Amino acid sequence: MSSAHVYLSLPRGITINSIPEELLEDCCQLVKKNSIKGCKLEVVDVIYTPRENLKKSKGMASGENPLNNKTEKRLATRNSMR
């Protein structure tokens, strides 16, 4: 499903595994709200990964974001806006 992309600059000392839950929730809700299909669903899965893990090459479709290492992705399941 297509969706918005949210980029988060993490402060020094914060890793993908230690993003504060409230901040992660805000990012996930932005993705859900700005997805044409996702905003109509009760629950959506949001995948997040470090920027360095995105593999973008010439000729890829707009919005396509394959990953270099699939084990570096995380999944957040989110309900409707709070």
Short mmCIF file of the C-alpha atoms (twelve columns), coordinates in Angstrom:
data_MODEL
# 
_entry.id   MODEL 
# 
loop_
_atom_site.group_PDB 
_atom_site.id 
_atom_site.type_symbol 
_atom_site.label_atom_id 
_atom_site.label_alt_id 
_atom_site.label_comp_id 
_atom_site.label_asym_id 
_atom_site.label_seq_id 
_atom_site.Cartn_x 
_atom_site.Cartn_y 
_atom_site.Cartn_z 
_atom_site.pdbx_PDB_model_num 
ATOM 1  C CA . MET A 1  0.000  0.000  0.000   1 
ATOM 2  C CA . SER A 2  1.380  3.419  -0.843  1 
ATOM 3  C CA . SER A 3  1.963  5.907  1.935   1 
ATOM 4  C CA . ALA A 4  3.835  8.992  2.976   1 
ATOM 5  C CA . HIS A 5  7.469  8.664  3.962   1 
ATOM 6  C CA . VAL A 6  8.520  10.157 7.278   1 
ATOM 7  C CA . TYR A 7  12.206 10.811 7.908   1 
ATOM 8  C CA . LEU A 8  13.315 11.184 11.515  1 
ATOM 9  C CA . SER A 9  16.723 12.595 12.457  1 
ATOM 10 C CA . LEU A 10 17.698 10.834 15.646  1 
ATOM 11 C CA . PRO A 11 19.661 12.702 18.298  1 
ATOM 12 C CA . ARG A 12 23.051 11.329 19.268  1 
ATOM 13 C CA . GLY A 13 22.663 8.266  21.470  1 
ATOM 14 C CA . ILE A 14 19.207 7.297  20.154  1 
ATOM 15 C CA . THR A 15 19.047 4.245  17.878  1 
ATOM 16 C CA . ILE A 16 16.241 2.693  15.871  1 
ATOM 17 C CA . ASN A 17 15.699 0.351  18.819  1 
ATOM 18 C CA . SER A 18 15.418 3.124  21.395  1 
ATOM 19 C CA . ILE A 19 13.104 5.632  19.694  1 
ATOM 20 C CA . PRO A 20 10.733 6.882  22.400  1 
ATOM 21 C CA . GLU A 21 7.316  5.211  22.006  1 
ATOM 22 C CA . GLU A 22 5.447  8.535  21.839  1 
ATOM 23 C CA . LEU A 23 7.698  9.787  19.019  1 
ATOM 24 C CA . LEU A 24 7.337  6.510  17.113  1 
ATOM 25 C CA . GLU A 25 3.559  6.747  17.538  1 
ATOM 26 C CA . ASP A 26 3.531  10.290 16.100  1 
ATOM 27 C CA . CYS A 27 5.573  9.193  13.072  1 
ATOM 28 C CA . CYS A 28 3.356  6.154  12.461  1 
ATOM 29 C CA . GLN A 29 0.210  8.257  12.680  1 
ATOM 30 C CA . LEU A 30 1.634  10.698 10.101  1 
ATOM 31 C CA . VAL A 31 2.260  7.791  7.734   1 
ATOM 32 C CA . LYS A 32 -1.224 6.354  8.316   1 
ATOM 33 C CA . LYS A 33 -3.025 9.687  7.984   1 
ATOM 34 C CA . ASN A 34 -1.247 10.521 4.709   1 
ATOM 35 C CA . SER A 35 -1.875 7.164  3.038   1 
ATOM 36 C CA . ILE A 36 -4.807 7.168  0.621   1 
ATOM 37 C CA . LYS A 37 -5.818 3.626  1.607   1 
ATOM 38 C CA . GLY A 38 -4.297 3.461  5.088   1 
ATOM 39 C CA . CYS A 39 -6.243 6.421  6.444   1 
ATOM 40 C CA . LYS A 40 -9.473 4.493  5.792   1 
ATOM 41 C CA . LEU A 41 -8.354 1.373  7.660   1 
ATOM 42 C CA . GLU A 42 -8.714 0.706  11.357  1 
ATOM 43 C CA . VAL A 43 -5.239 -0.876 11.677  1 
ATOM 44 C CA . VAL A 44 -2.126 -0.541 9.488   1 
ATOM 45 C CA . ASP A 45 1.414  -1.927 9.610   1 
ATOM 46 C CA . VAL A 46 4.185  0.664  9.320   1 
ATOM 47 C CA . ILE A 47 7.694  -0.470 8.407   1 
ATOM 48 C CA . TYR A 48 10.611 1.627  9.603   1 
ATOM 49 C CA . THR A 49 14.338 1.239  9.029   1 
ATOM 50 C CA . PRO A 50 17.574 3.244  9.241   1 
ATOM 51 C CA . ARG A 51 18.095 5.569  6.261   1 
ATOM 52 C CA . GLU A 52 21.313 3.737  5.342   1 
ATOM 53 C CA . ASN A 53 19.257 0.598  4.753   1 
ATOM 54 C CA . LEU A 54 17.259 2.113  1.877   1 
ATOM 55 C CA . LYS A 55 18.400 0.970  -1.556  1 
ATOM 56 C CA . LYS A 56 17.421 3.485  -4.231  1 
ATOM 57 C CA . SER A 57 18.665 3.091  -7.782  1 
ATOM 58 C CA . LYS A 58 17.947 4.630  -11.153 1 
ATOM 59 C CA . GLY A 59 14.809 3.360  -12.835 1 
ATOM 60 C CA . MET A 60 12.863 2.550  -9.665  1 
ATOM 61 C CA . ALA A 61 9.235  3.570  -9.488  1 
ATOM 62 C CA . SER A 62 8.295  6.611  -7.449  1 
ATOM 63 C CA . GLY A 63 7.781  5.591  -3.833  1 
ATOM 64 C CA . GLU A 64 9.508  2.240  -4.227  1 
ATOM 65 C CA . ASN A 65 11.948 1.681  -1.359  1 
ATOM 66 C CA . PRO A 66 13.635 -1.728 -1.360  1 
ATOM 67 C CA . LEU A 67 15.918 -2.527 1.561   1 
ATOM 68 C CA . ASN A 68 19.570 -3.559 1.524   1 
ATOM 69 C CA . ASN A 69 19.131 -5.740 4.615   1 
ATOM 70 C CA . LYS A 70 15.625 -6.944 5.457   1 
ATOM 71 C CA . THR A 71 16.671 -7.852 9.004   1 
ATOM 72 C CA . GLU A 72 17.211 -4.137 9.713   1 
ATOM 73 C CA . LYS A 73 13.535 -3.271 9.299   1 
ATOM 74 C CA . ARG A 74 11.077 -2.935 12.177  1 
ATOM 75 C CA . LEU A 75 7.305  -3.255 12.093  1 
ATOM 76 C CA . ALA A 76 4.866  -1.124 14.036  1 
ATOM 77 C CA . THR A 77 1.154  -1.991 13.917  1 
ATOM 78 C CA . ARG A 78 -0.985 1.050  14.595  1 
ATOM 79 C CA . ASN A 79 -4.682 1.610  15.237  1 
ATOM 80 C CA . SER A 80 -6.708 4.665  14.277  1 
ATOM 81 C CA . MET A 81 -5.581 8.138  15.257  1 
ATOM 82 C CA . ARG A 82 -5.620 8.786  18.966  1 
# 
